[in-house]
Amino acid sequence: MSSLGGLFLAQDPGAPAPGEAPGLFSFLPLIFGIVCIYYLTMVVPERKKKVEEASLMRSLKKNDRVVTIGGIHGIVAAIGEGDEPITLKLDESGNARMKVNRSAIAKIVDPKNSEDTKKESKKESKKESAKESAE
């Protein structure tokens, strides 16, 4: 009987048994890492998007060319105060008008610096250089 008592006393009480699961504190770095990854991939870009959207709405003024989230191109005819809708002219004569919510404006199109015109001008210059080299 004394040999059994000595066997129990010889074991370290702080060490987990071989079949025992590790404690909660060993998973804390993993949980912290997952939370950090979530924050960096979901929360930070969403905040940045909201700030850009707010600055877009503040910079919106009459006669700006805009594109809605539905892909409709128009020119701002009137801007309502607060949450009132924005009126867009859809054609050059100004007869066709549409009211949209502020949140429906996706971007302001600057014809001088738009990416589409830059891409088109690069394509045209490549075509011209190819024609010149062929001649």
Secondary structure, DSSP 8 states (H G I E B T S, - for coil): -HHHHHHHHHS-TTS--TTS---GGGTHHHHHHHHHHHIIIIIHHHHHHHHHHHHHHHH--TT-EEEETT--EEEEEEE-STT--EEEE-STTS--EEEE-GGGEEEEE-TTT-HHHHHHHHHHHHHHHHHHHH-
